[in-house]
Amino acid sequence: MSFWEPGTYYGLDSVVEYEGAKYKVIQAHTSESGWEPPLTPALTGTVEMTEVTTTAAETTRSARTRGGEEHKWYDLDEEKKKELEIGGGLLAGAAAIGAGFYAYKKHKENEEKERQEDEY
């Protein structure tokens, strides 16, 4: 284990110490000033009694079922992966359409407001 320093490359699972706390690297990177471990939860997680408390970046790698079983993305069969990818794409498309419709409505409201102001 080493002390955290800017300008240093830290590989995945490296453990560093910063201001008395231990951190485990969850995304390989070269450190920079302003990227101190407590400020960059996407890069490091705190180490507490040999267990790593991580961020959303780590939790997206696996999921637990109601029974507590852990499943990794790569454990899914190809058909289930395809269904999830299609579902995610459909959801993203619906969100984009909704955002576009909302922007269009706001634009029309602003045009109407400006037109009314010009009349007075």
URGI-V288566 format. One record per residue. N is the residue number from 1. PSI is psi in whole degrees, -180 to 180 (none if undefined). Layout:
N PSI
N PSI
This chain:
1 142
2 168
3 141
4 135
5 144
6 152
7 17
8 137
9 131
10 120
11 165
12 135
13 7
14 149
15 130
16 160
17 137
18 122
19 43
20 -8
21 150
22 140
23 142
24 133
25 124
26 -4
27 118
28 141
29 167
30 123
31 154
32 158
33 137
34 -11
35 32
36 147
37 -43
38 -18
39 -7
40 71
41 -15
42 -17
43 -32
44 154
45 150
46 146
47 120
48 115
49 51
50 8
51 140
52 127
53 115
54 -180
55 -173
56 -30
57 -38
58 -41
59 -19
60 -11
61 -22
62 168
63 152
64 141
65 174
66 -30
67 -3
68 1
69 139
70 133
71 133
72 156
73 -43
74 -11
75 -16
76 149
77 162
78 -37
79 -42
80 -40
81 -45
82 -43
83 -43
84 -41
85 -43
86 -46
87 -43
88 -39
89 -41
90 -42
91 -43
92 -41
93 -43
94 -39
95 -41
96 -41
97 -44
98 -43
99 -40
100 -42
101 -43
102 -45
103 -40
104 -47
105 -44
106 -40
107 -46
108 -41
109 -43
110 -40
111 -44
112 -43
113 -44
114 -39
115 -42
116 -39
117 -36
118 -30
119 -27
120 none
